[in-house]
Amino acid sequence: MTPLGAVFRPQLAPERLRAVARLADDAGLDELWLWEDCFREGGISTAAAALAWTERVRVGVGLLPVPLRNVAITAMEAASLHRMFPGRAILGVGHGVQDWMGQVGARVESPLTLLREHLVTLRALLAGERVTVDGRYVKLDDVALDWPPDPARYSGVLAGATGPRSLRLTGEAADGTILTASTNAEGVRQARRLVEEGRAAAGRDATAGHHPLVVYLLTATGPDAAARLRAELVAENDDAVPDLGVAGDAGAVAKAVERLVEAGADSVVLQPTADEPDPEGFVRFAAEEVRPLVP
């Protein structure tokens, strides 16, 4: 069965998360995803709260911008979540939006180099290794976690990517890849090819197991769904991309999910429009109406 998720968008006030998370848990949604968008809500703090308020739903953060964090802090926070809520936390990292990184003085000359160094080091720390590294951006001296995750309940580190070089990098150095809602079915196929190229280049294609693709799907439902979807695509300069997003009832959304899965997605996360009028209703719609239609 394809895991189905929904996004709690950070345009919503943090105090609304509790009700949405509990509804996702009670309604049987597979995953609830959170974003760390500047300058709205912290990814680790909201994930910890959502996990504590719920019993079974998996909680993903997609994604944590690596320029904002020392890799040791990322590892400590990730390990704590994995130990406290085994099998339920999903964490992704990425370049971050470069304009935002510039606003806080964290923009680097080579975001790709930073992401590579962060990923390699983060995965080593979470695997329980003792690490010394002197990279261009990441520098650690004899660092190991006292409380690494339980390997039997640990899902690895995902990375967000859009361009070809970043997608190849996720295949080389991450355990899975997160694709934005700007990715249609053909984009998923291309991403899968690039990820597999990266895995092959790193010698991981035969040894590292399956590399999951998590894909966001911009979704609108209700009487004004088509207009809201169109407005968001225009605002994001995605209106020229064919077959992007879906507006309609549960059947239409389920078919859009299936198209992404057929193209290579392993899990699909329904992303409401920024002006979604009923976030709780959207989660209920995803769990109770769409979920039963997705094989």
Phi and psi in degrees as GROMACS dihedral restraints (atoms count N, CA, C in turn):
[ dihedral_restraints ]
;  ai    aj    ak    al  type     phi  dphi    fc
    3     4     5     6     1   -72.8    20    10
    4     5     6     7     1   122.0    20    10
    6     7     8     9     1   -60.1    20    10
    7     8     9    10     1   135.9    20    10
    9    10    11    12     1  -120.3    20    10
   10    11    12    13     1   132.9    20    10
   12    13    14    15     1  -128.4    20    10
   13    14    15    16     1   178.6    20    10
   15    16    17    18     1  -143.0    20    10
   16    17    18    19     1   154.9    20    10
   18    19    20    21     1  -100.5    20    10
   19    20    21    22     1   133.3    20    10
   21    22    23    24     1   -91.2    20    10
   22    23    24    25     1   101.4    20    10
   24    25    26    27     1   -74.7    20    10
   25    26    27    28     1   141.9    20    10
   27    28    29    30     1   -74.7    20    10
   28    29    30    31     1     2.8    20    10
   30    31    32    33     1   -69.4    20    10
   31    32    33    34     1   -17.6    20    10
   33    34    35    36     1   -84.4    20    10
   34    35    36    37     1   144.8    20    10
   36    37    38    39     1   -63.6    20    10
   37    38    39    40     1   143.7    20    10
   39    40    41    42     1   -55.7    20    10
   40    41    42    43     1   -32.9    20    10
   42    43    44    45     1   -68.9    20    10
   43    44    45    46     1    -9.3    20    10
   45    46    47    48     1   -85.5    20    10
   46    47    48    49     1   -10.6    20    10
   48    49    50    51     1   -63.6    20    10
   49    50    51    52     1   -39.1    20    10
   51    52    53    54     1   -57.1    20    10
   52    53    54    55     1   -47.7    20    10
   54    55    56    57     1   -65.1    20    10
   55    56    57    58     1   -41.0    20    10
   57    58    59    60     1   -67.3    20    10
   58    59    60    61     1   -43.2    20    10
   60    61    62    63     1   -63.5    20    10
   61    62    63    64     1   -44.6    20    10
   63    64    65    66     1   -65.2    20    10
   64    65    66    67     1   -37.0    20    10
   66    67    68    69     1   -64.8    20    10
   67    68    69    70     1   -44.2    20    10
   69    70    71    72     1   -58.7    20    10
   70    71    72    73     1   -41.4    20    10
   72    73    74    75     1   -65.9    20    10
   73    74    75    76     1   -47.7    20    10
   75    76    77    78     1   -70.2    20    10
   76    77    78    79     1   -33.7    20    10
   78    79    80    81     1   -81.6    20    10
   79    80    81    82     1   -10.9    20    10
   81    82    83    84     1    92.2    20    10
   82    83    84    85     1    18.1    20    10
   84    85    86    87     1   -65.8    20    10
   85    86    87    88     1   143.8    20    10
   87    88    89    90     1   -73.5    20    10
   88    89    90    91     1   -44.5    20    10
   90    91    92    93     1  -141.2    20    10
   91    92    93    94     1   144.1    20    10
   93    94    95    96     1  -119.6    20    10
   94    95    96    97     1   124.8    20    10
   96    97    98    99     1  -110.0    20    10
   97    98    99   100     1   141.5    20    10
   99   100   101   102     1  -120.9    20    10
  100   101   102   103     1   155.0    20    10
  102   103   104   105     1  -120.1    20    10
  103   104   105   106     1   147.5    20    10
  105   106   107   108     1  -106.8    20    10
  106   107   108   109     1    76.7    20    10
  108   109   110   111     1   -89.3    20    10
  109   110   111   112     1   132.1    20    10
  111   112   113   114     1   -70.5    20    10
  112   113   114   115     1   134.8    20    10
  114   115   116   117     1  -122.6    20    10
  115   116   117   118     1    66.4    20    10
  117   118   119   120     1  -107.9    20    10
  118   119   120   121     1   -82.5    20    10
  120   121   122   123     1  -130.1    20    10
  121   122   123   124     1   143.7    20    10
  123   124   125   126     1   -75.4    20    10
  124   125   126   127     1   136.3    20    10
  126   127   128   129     1   -69.5    20    10
  127   128   129   130     1   -45.5    20    10
  129   130   131   132     1   -70.3    20    10
  130   131   132   133     1   -41.9    20    10
  132   133   134   135     1   -65.1    20    10
  133   134   135   136     1   -42.8    20    10
  135   136   137   138     1   -70.5    20    10
  136   137   138   139     1   -37.0    20    10
  138   139   140   141     1   -63.4    20    10
  139   140   141   142     1   -43.6    20    10
  141   142   143   144     1   -61.4    20    10
  142   143   144   145     1   -42.2    20    10
  144   145   146   147     1   -65.6    20    10
  145   146   147   148     1   -46.0    20    10
  147   148   149   150     1   -62.2    20    10
  148   149   150   151     1   -40.0    20    10
  150   151   152   153     1   -65.8    20    10
  151   152   153   154     1   -38.8    20    10
  153   154   155   156     1   -70.1    20    10
  154   155   156   157     1   -30.4    20    10
  156   157   158   159     1   -81.2    20    10
  157   158   159   160     1   -10.1    20    10
  159   160   161   162     1  -124.3    20    10
  160   161   162   163     1   173.3    20    10
  162   163   164   165     1  -117.8    20    10
  163   164   165   166     1   -33.4    20    10
  165   166   167   168     1  -132.4    20    10
  166   167   168   169     1   -31.3    20    10
  168   169   170   171     1   -62.4    20    10
  169   170   171   172     1   139.0    20    10
  171   172   173   174     1   -80.4    20    10
  172   173   174   175     1   142.4    20    10
  174   175   176   177     1  -118.8    20    10
  175   176   177   178     1   121.8    20    10
  177   178   179   180     1  -110.0    20    10
  178   179   180   181     1   148.5    20    10
  180   181   182   183     1  -117.0    20    10
  181   182   183   184     1   115.0    20    10
  183   184   185   186     1  -135.7    20    10
  184   185   186   187     1    83.9    20    10
  186   187   188   189     1  -153.0    20    10
  187   188   189   190     1   173.5    20    10
  189   190   191   192     1   -94.7    20    10
  190   191   192   193     1   120.7    20    10
  192   193   194   195     1   -72.6    20    10
  193   194   195   196     1   119.1    20    10
  195   196   197   198     1   -66.7    20    10
  196   197   198   199     1   -26.5    20    10
  198   199   200   201     1   -62.8    20    10
  199   200   201   202     1   -19.3    20    10
  201   202   203   204     1   -84.6    20    10
  202   203   204   205     1    -8.4    20    10
  204   205   206   207     1  -134.1    20    10
  205   206   207   208     1   138.5    20    10
  207   208   209   210     1   -67.8    20    10
  208   209   210   211     1   138.1    20    10
  210   211   212   213     1   -62.4    20    10
  211   212   213   214     1   -28.8    20    10
  213   214   215   216     1   -65.6    20    10
  214   215   216   217     1   -38.4    20    10
  216   217   218   219     1   -66.5    20    10
  217   218   219   220     1   -43.2    20    10
  219   220   221   222     1   -56.4    20    10
  220   221   222   223     1   -45.3    20    10
  222   223   224   225     1   -65.6    20    10
  223   224   225   226     1   -43.5    20    10
  225   226   227   228     1   -61.5    20    10
  226   227   228   229     1   -45.9    20    10
  228   229   230   231     1   -68.2    20    10
  229   230   231   232     1   -42.1    20    10
  231   232   233   234     1   -63.3    20    10
  232   233   234   235     1   -45.8    20    10
  234   235   236   237     1   -61.7    20    10
  235   236   237   238     1   -39.9    20    10
  237   238   239   240     1   -61.3    20    10
  238   239   240   241     1   -44.7    20    10
  240   241   242   243     1   -63.6    20    10
  241   242   243   244     1   -43.8    20    10
  243   244   245   246     1   -64.6    20    10
  244   245   246   247     1   -33.8    20    10
  246   247   248   249     1   -76.5    20    10
  247   248   249   250     1   -39.9    20    10
  249   250   251   252     1   -75.2    20    10
  250   251   252   253     1   -31.6    20    10
  252   253   254   255     1  -131.1    20    10
  253   254   255   256     1    65.9    20    10
  255   256   257   258     1   -58.2    20    10
  256   257   258   259     1   131.5    20    10
  258   259   260   261     1    79.6    20    10
  259   260   261   262     1     1.8    20    10
  261   262   263   264     1  -116.3    20    10
  262   263   264   265     1   -15.1    20    10
  264   265   266   267     1   -95.8    20    10
  265   266   267   268     1   136.9    20    10
  267   268   269   270     1  -127.3    20    10
  268   269   270   271     1   119.4    20    10
  270   271   272   273     1  -120.9    20    10
  271   272   273   274     1   131.2    20    10
  273   274   275   276     1  -120.4    20    10
  274   275   276   277     1   147.4    20    10
  276   277   278   279     1  -122.6    20    10
  277   278   279   280     1   164.5    20    10
  279   280   281   282     1  -169.1    20    10
  280   281   282   283     1  -179.4    20    10
  282   283   284   285     1   -61.9    20    10
  283   284   285   286     1   -33.4    20    10
  285   286   287   288     1    82.8    20    10
  286   287   288   289     1   161.4    20    10
  288   289   290   291     1   -73.4    20    10
  289   290   291   292     1   121.1    20    10
  291   292   293   294     1   -63.8    20    10
  292   293   294   295     1   -34.0    20    10
  294   295   296   297     1   -62.9    20    10
  295   296   297   298     1   -41.0    20    10
  297   298   299   300     1   -66.0    20    10
  298   299   300   301     1   -42.1    20    10
  300   301   302   303     1   -61.1    20    10
  301   302   303   304     1   -36.3    20    10
  303   304   305   306     1   -66.3    20    10
  304   305   306   307     1   -35.4    20    10
  306   307   308   309     1   -61.5    20    10
  307   308   309   310     1   -30.4    20    10
  309   310   311   312     1  -105.9    20    10
  310   311   312   313     1    12.0    20    10
  312   313   314   315     1    73.1    20    10
  313   314   315   316     1    23.0    20    10
  315   316   317   318     1  -112.9    20    10
  316   317   318   319     1     5.1    20    10
  318   319   320   321     1   -70.9    20    10
  319   320   321   322     1   134.3    20    10
  321   322   323   324     1  -112.9    20    10
  322   323   324   325     1   162.6    20    10
  324   325   326   327     1   -68.0    20    10
  325   326   327   328     1   -36.4    20    10
  327   328   329   330     1  -128.0    20    10
  328   329   330   331     1    89.3    20    10
  330   331   332   333     1   -58.8    20    10
  331   332   333   334     1   -32.9    20    10
  333   334   335   336     1   -66.5    20    10
  334   335   336   337     1   -42.1    20    10
  336   337   338   339     1   -62.9    20    10
  337   338   339   340     1   -43.9    20    10
  339   340   341   342     1   -60.6    20    10
  340   341   342   343     1   -45.6    20    10
  342   343   344   345     1   -63.9    20    10
  343   344   345   346     1   -40.6    20    10
  345   346   347   348     1   -61.2    20    10
  346   347   348   349     1   -49.6    20    10
  348   349   350   351     1   -62.7    20    10
  349   350   351   352     1   -42.2    20    10
  351   352   353   354     1   -63.8    20    10
  352   353   354   355     1   -46.3    20    10
  354   355   356   357     1   -61.9    20    10
  355   356   357   358     1   -49.7    20    10
  357   358   359   360     1   -59.9    20    10
  358   359   360   361     1   -44.3    20    10
  360   361   362   363     1   -71.6    20    10
  361   362   363   364     1   -41.8    20    10
  363   364   365   366     1   -61.9    20    10
  364   365   366   367     1   -44.7    20    10
  366   367   368   369     1   -64.8    20    10
  367   368   369   370     1   -36.8    20    10
  369   370   371   372     1   -65.8    20    10
  370   371   372   373     1   -43.8    20    10
  372   373   374   375     1   -63.5    20    10
  373   374   375   376     1   -43.9    20    10
  375   376   377   378     1   -71.1    20    10
  376   377   378   379     1   -18.2    20    10
  378   379   380   381     1   -84.2    20    10
  379   380   381   382     1     1.0    20    10
  381   382   383   384     1    88.8    20    10
  382   383   384   385     1    11.4    20    10
  384   385   386   387     1   -81.1    20    10
  385   386   387   388     1   155.8    20    10
  387   388   389   390     1   -94.6    20    10
  388   389   390   391     1   126.0    20    10
  390   391   392   393     1  -121.6    20    10
  391   392   393   394     1   131.8    20    10
  393   394   395   396     1  -125.9    20    10
  394   395   396   397     1   124.4    20    10
  396   397   398   399     1  -144.9    20    10
  397   398   399   400     1   140.5    20    10
  399   400   401   402     1  -129.3    20    10
  400   401   402   403     1    73.8    20    10
  402   403   404   405     1   -91.4    20    10
  403   404   405   406     1  -173.5    20    10
  405   406   407   408     1   -65.8    20    10
  406   407   408   409     1   -38.7    20    10
  408   409   410   411     1  -121.2    20    10
  409   410   411   412     1   -32.4    20    10
  411   412   413   414     1  -101.2    20    10
  412   413   414   415     1   124.3    20    10
  414   415   416   417     1  -136.6    20    10
  415   416   417   418     1   119.0    20    10
  417   418   419   420     1  -133.7    20    10
  418   419   420   421     1   146.2    20    10
  420   421   422   423     1  -124.3    20    10
  421   422   423   424     1   101.2    20    10
  423   424   425   426     1    58.4    20    10
  424   425   426   427     1    56.5    20    10
  426   427   428   429     1  -109.6    20    10
  427   428   429   430     1   133.1    20    10
  429   430   431   432     1  -144.8    20    10
  430   431   432   433     1   147.5    20    10
  432   433   434   435     1   -79.0    20    10
  433   434   435   436     1   135.5    20    10
  435   436   437   438     1   -69.9    20    10
  436   437   438   439     1   -30.6    20    10
  438   439   440   441     1  -129.7    20    10
  439   440   441   442     1    68.2    20    10
  441   442   443   444     1   -68.4    20    10
  442   443   444   445     1   162.5    20    10
  444   445   446   447     1   -64.1    20    10
  445   446   447   448     1   156.7    20    10
  447   448   449   450     1   -69.9    20    10
  448   449   450   451     1   117.6    20    10
  450   451   452   453     1   -56.2    20    10
  451   452   453   454     1   -28.9    20    10
  453   454   455   456     1   -73.1    20    10
  454   455   456   457     1   -18.8    20    10
  456   457   458   459     1  -120.8    20    10
  457   458   459   460     1    15.9    20    10
  459   460   461   462     1  -107.9    20    10
  460   461   462   463     1   129.4    20    10
  462   463   464   465     1   -97.0    20    10
  463   464   465   466     1     0.7    20    10
  465   466   467   468     1    88.3    20    10
  466   467   468   469     1  -172.2    20    10
  468   469   470   471     1  -114.1    20    10
  469   470   471   472     1   126.1    20    10
  471   472   473   474     1   -96.0    20    10
  472   473   474   475     1   160.8    20    10
  474   475   476   477     1  -137.4    20    10
  475   476   477   478     1   140.3    20    10
  477   478   479   480     1   -86.2    20    10
  478   479   480   481     1   144.1    20    10
  480   481   482   483     1  -156.2    20    10
  481   482   483   484     1   153.6    20    10
  483   484   485   486     1  -130.6    20    10
  484   485   486   487     1   -53.5    20    10
  486   487   488   489     1   -77.2    20    10
  487   488   489   490     1   165.2    20    10
  489   490   491   492     1   -57.8    20    10
  490   491   492   493     1   -44.2    20    10
  492   493   494   495     1   -66.2    20    10
  493   494   495   496     1   -40.5    20    10
  495   496   497   498     1   -67.0    20    10
  496   497   498   499     1   -38.3    20    10
  498   499   500   501     1   -65.6    20    10
  499   500   501   502     1   -41.8    20    10
  501   502   503   504     1   -62.2    20    10
  502   503   504   505     1   -39.3    20    10
  504   505   506   507     1   -61.9    20    10
  505   506   507   508     1   -40.3    20    10
  507   508   509   510     1   -63.2    20    10
  508   509   510   511     1   -34.4    20    10
  510   511   512   513     1   -66.8    20    10
  511   512   513   514     1   -35.9    20    10
  513   514   515   516     1   -73.4    20    10
  514   515   516   517     1   -40.4    20    10
  516   517   518   519     1  -126.8    20    10
  517   518   519   520     1    -5.3    20    10
  519   520   521   522     1  -114.0    20    10
  520   521   522   523     1   169.9    20    10
  522   523   524   525     1   -98.7    20    10
  523   524   525   526     1    -3.0    20    10
  525   526   527   528     1  -176.7    20    10
  526   527   528   529     1   167.8    20    10
  528   529   530   531     1  -129.6    20    10
  529   530   531   532     1   138.1    20    10
  531   532   533   534     1  -106.0    20    10
  532   533   534   535     1   127.6    20    10
  534   535   536   537     1  -111.7    20    10
  535   536   537   538     1   138.1    20    10
  537   538   539   540     1   -73.4    20    10
  538   539   540   541     1   171.8    20    10
  540   541   542   543     1   -72.0    20    10
  541   542   543   544     1    -1.2    20    10
  543   544   545   546     1   -84.2    20    10
  544   545   546   547     1    10.2    20    10
  546   547   548   549     1  -107.4    20    10
  547   548   549   550     1   115.4    20    10
  549   550   551   552     1   -89.5    20    10
  550   551   552   553     1  -174.9    20    10
  552   553   554   555     1   -60.5    20    10
  553   554   555   556     1   -41.7    20    10
  555   556   557   558     1   -65.1    20    10
  556   557   558   559     1   -36.4    20    10
  558   559   560   561     1   -63.4    20    10
  559   560   561   562     1   -35.3    20    10
  561   562   563   564     1   -64.8    20    10
  562   563   564   565     1   -43.0    20    10
  564   565   566   567     1   -60.5    20    10
  565   566   567   568     1   -44.7    20    10
  567   568   569   570     1   -64.4    20    10
  568   569   570   571     1   -41.4    20    10
  570   571   572   573     1   -62.1    20    10
  571   572   573   574     1   -42.5    20    10
  573   574   575   576     1   -60.6    20    10
  574   575   576   577     1   -41.4    20    10
  576   577   578   579     1   -63.6    20    10
  577   578   579   580     1   -43.6    20    10
  579   580   581   582     1   -68.1    20    10
  580   581   582   583     1   -40.5    20    10
  582   583   584   585     1   -60.6    20    10
  583   584   585   586     1   -44.8    20    10
  585   586   587   588     1   -66.7    20    10
  586   587   588   589     1   -32.1    20    10
  588   589   590   591     1   -62.4    20    10
  589   590   591   592     1   -43.1    20    10
  591   592   593   594     1   -63.8    20    10
  592   593   594   595     1   -41.7    20    10
  594   595   596   597     1   -63.2    20    10
  595   596   597   598     1   -42.1    20    10
  597   598   599   600     1   -64.9    20    10
  598   599   600   601     1   -41.3    20    10
  600   601   602   603     1   -63.2    20    10
  601   602   603   604     1   -32.0    20    10
  603   604   605   606     1   -91.3    20    10
  604   605   606   607     1     1.1    20    10
  606   607   608   609     1    71.5    20    10
  607   608   609   610     1    24.1    20    10
  609   610   611   612     1  -100.9    20    10
  610   611   612   613     1    -8.4    20    10
  612   613   614   615     1   -63.8    20    10
  613   614   615   616     1   -29.6    20    10
  615   616   617   618     1  -103.5    20    10
  616   617   618   619     1    -5.7    20    10
  618   619   620   621     1  -121.9    20    10
  619   620   621   622     1   -19.9    20    10
  621   622   623   624     1   -96.6    20    10
  622   623   624   625     1     3.7    20    10
  624   625   626   627     1    76.7    20    10
  625   626   627   628     1  -175.2    20    10
  627   628   629   630     1   -70.8    20    10
  628   629   630   631     1   141.8    20    10
  630   631   632   633     1  -105.3    20    10
  631   632   633   634     1   103.9    20    10
  633   634   635   636     1   -73.3    20    10
  634   635   636   637     1   144.1    20    10
  636   637   638   639     1  -108.0    20    10
  637   638   639   640     1   122.4    20    10
  639   640   641   642     1  -102.4    20    10
  640   641   642   643     1   124.1    20    10
  642   643   644   645     1  -123.0    20    10
  643   644   645   646     1   128.1    20    10
  645   646   647   648     1   -80.8    20    10
  646   647   648   649     1   142.3    20    10
  648   649   650   651     1  -126.7    20    10
  649   650   651   652     1   110.6    20    10
  651   652   653   654     1   -63.1    20    10
  652   653   654   655     1   125.2    20    10
  654   655   656   657     1  -136.3    20    10
  655   656   657   658     1   135.3    20    10
  657   658   659   660     1  -135.4    20    10
  658   659   660   661     1   140.5    20    10
  660   661   662   663     1  -138.6    20    10
  661   662   663   664     1   163.2    20    10
  663   664   665   666     1   105.7    20    10
  664   665   666   667     1   177.2    20    10
  666   667   668   669     1   -63.4    20    10
  667   668   669   670     1   -27.5    20    10
  669   670   671   672     1  -108.4    20    10
  670   671   672   673     1    23.6    20    10
  672   673   674   675     1   -59.8    20    10
  673   674   675   676     1   -47.0    20    10
  675   676   677   678     1   -62.2    20    10
  676   677   678   679     1   -40.7    20    10
  678   679   680   681     1   -67.4    20    10
  679   680   681   682     1   -40.7    20    10
  681   682   683   684     1   -68.0    20    10
  682   683   684   685     1   -39.8    20    10
  684   685   686   687     1   -63.0    20    10
  685   686   687   688     1   -47.3    20    10
  687   688   689   690     1   -60.3    20    10
  688   689   690   691     1   -43.3    20    10
  690   691   692   693     1   -62.5    20    10
  691   692   693   694     1   -39.7    20    10
  693   694   695   696     1   -71.7    20    10
  694   695   696   697     1   -38.6    20    10
  696   697   698   699     1   -61.4    20    10
  697   698   699   700     1   -40.6    20    10
  699   700   701   702     1   -65.4    20    10
  700   701   702   703     1   -44.2    20    10
  702   703   704   705     1   -62.6    20    10
  703   704   705   706     1   -31.6    20    10
  705   706   707   708     1   -93.9    20    10
  706   707   708   709     1     6.6    20    10
  708   709   710   711     1    59.2    20    10
  709   710   711   712     1    32.8    20    10
  711   712   713   714     1  -109.6    20    10
  712   713   714   715     1     7.7    20    10
  714   715   716   717     1   -69.1    20    10
  715   716   717   718     1   -16.3    20    10
  717   718   719   720     1   -89.7    20    10
  718   719   720   721     1    -7.1    20    10
  720   721   722   723     1   -80.6    20    10
  721   722   723   724     1   122.4    20    10
  723   724   725   726     1   -70.2    20    10
  724   725   726   727     1   147.5    20    10
  726   727   728   729     1    54.7    20    10
  727   728   729   730     1    43.3    20    10
  729   730   731   732     1  -107.6    20    10
  730   731   732   733     1   127.3    20    10
  732   733   734   735     1    77.3    20    10
  733   734   735   736     1   172.8    20    10
  735   736   737   738     1  -149.0    20    10
  736   737   738   739     1   139.7    20    10
  738   739   740   741     1  -128.5    20    10
  739   740   741   742     1   131.2    20    10
  741   742   743   744     1   150.9    20    10
  742   743   744   745     1  -160.3    20    10
  744   745   746   747     1   -86.4    20    10
  745   746   747   748     1  -174.8    20    10
  747   748   749   750     1   -60.8    20    10
  748   749   750   751     1   -37.0    20    10
  750   751   752   753     1   -63.4    20    10
  751   752   753   754     1   -43.2    20    10
  753   754   755   756     1   -64.8    20    10
  754   755   756   757     1   -40.3    20    10
  756   757   758   759     1   -66.9    20    10
  757   758   759   760     1   -42.7    20    10
  759   760   761   762     1   -61.3    20    10
  760   761   762   763     1   -39.1    20    10
  762   763   764   765     1   -65.4    20    10
  763   764   765   766     1   -38.7    20    10
  765   766   767   768     1   -65.1    20    10
  766   767   768   769     1   -39.3    20    10
  768   769   770   771     1   -61.5    20    10
  769   770   771   772     1   -45.6    20    10
  771   772   773   774     1   -61.6    20    10
  772   773   774   775     1   -36.3    20    10
  774   775   776   777     1   -62.9    20    10
  775   776   777   778     1   -40.5    20    10
  777   778   779   780     1   -67.7    20    10
  778   779   780   781     1   -39.3    20    10
  780   781   782   783     1   -65.4    20    10
  781   782   783   784     1   -43.3    20    10
  783   784   785   786     1   -61.0    20    10
  784   785   786   787     1   -29.1    20    10
  786   787   788   789     1   -81.4    20    10
  787   788   789   790     1   -12.7    20    10
  789   790   791   792     1   130.3    20    10
  790   791   792   793     1     0.0    20    10
  792   793   794   795     1   -70.6    20    10
  793   794   795   796     1   140.7    20    10
  795   796   797   798     1   -97.9    20    10
  796   797   798   799     1   -30.1    20    10
  798   799   800   801     1  -144.9    20    10
  799   800   801   802     1   150.6    20    10
  801   802   803   804     1  -125.7    20    10
  802   803   804   805     1   134.4    20    10
  804   805   806   807     1  -117.3    20    10
  805   806   807   808     1   116.1    20    10
  807   808   809   810     1   -73.8    20    10
  808   809   810   811     1   124.0    20    10
  810   811   812   813     1  -108.6    20    10
  811   812   813   814     1   109.3    20    10
  813   814   815   816     1   -67.6    20    10
  814   815   816   817     1   159.4    20    10
  816   817   818   819     1   -66.1    20    10
  817   818   819   820     1   158.1    20    10
  819   820   821   822     1   -62.4    20    10
  820   821   822   823     1   -24.2    20    10
  822   823   824   825     1  -103.5    20    10
  823   824   825   826     1    23.1    20    10
  825   826   827   828     1   -51.7    20    10
  826   827   828   829     1   121.4    20    10
  828   829   830   831     1   -76.5    20    10
  829   830   831   832     1   -17.5    20    10
  831   832   833   834     1  -141.0    20    10
  832   833   834   835     1    80.8    20    10
  834   835   836   837     1   -58.7    20    10
  835   836   837   838     1   -39.7    20    10
  837   838   839   840     1   -65.3    20    10
  838   839   840   841     1   -41.0    20    10
  840   841   842   843     1   -64.5    20    10
  841   842   843   844     1   -34.3    20    10
  843   844   845   846     1   -64.8    20    10
  844   845   846   847     1   -44.0    20    10
  846   847   848   849     1   -64.1    20    10
  847   848   849   850     1   -42.3    20    10
  849   850   851   852     1   -62.7    20    10
  850   851   852   853     1   -41.6    20    10
  852   853   854   855     1   -59.4    20    10
  853   854   855   856     1   -45.9    20    10
  855   856   857   858     1   -62.3    20    10
  856   857   858   859     1   -45.1    20    10
  858   859   860   861     1   -77.1    20    10
  859   860   861   862     1   -44.5    20    10
  861   862   863   864     1   -93.7    20    10
  862   863   864   865     1   -24.3    20    10
  864   865   866   867     1  -109.4    20    10
  865   866   867   868     1   -44.1    20    10
  867   868   869   870     1   -82.0    20    10
  868   869   870   871     1   -45.3    20    10
  870   871   872   873     1   -50.7    20    10
  871   872   873   874     1   -44.7    20    10
  873   874   875   876     1   -65.7    20    10
  874   875   876   877     1   -17.0    20    10
  876   877   878   879     1   -95.3    20    10
  877   878   879   880     1    -6.3    20    10
  879   880   881   882     1  -102.0    20    10
  880   881   882   883     1   117.3    20    10
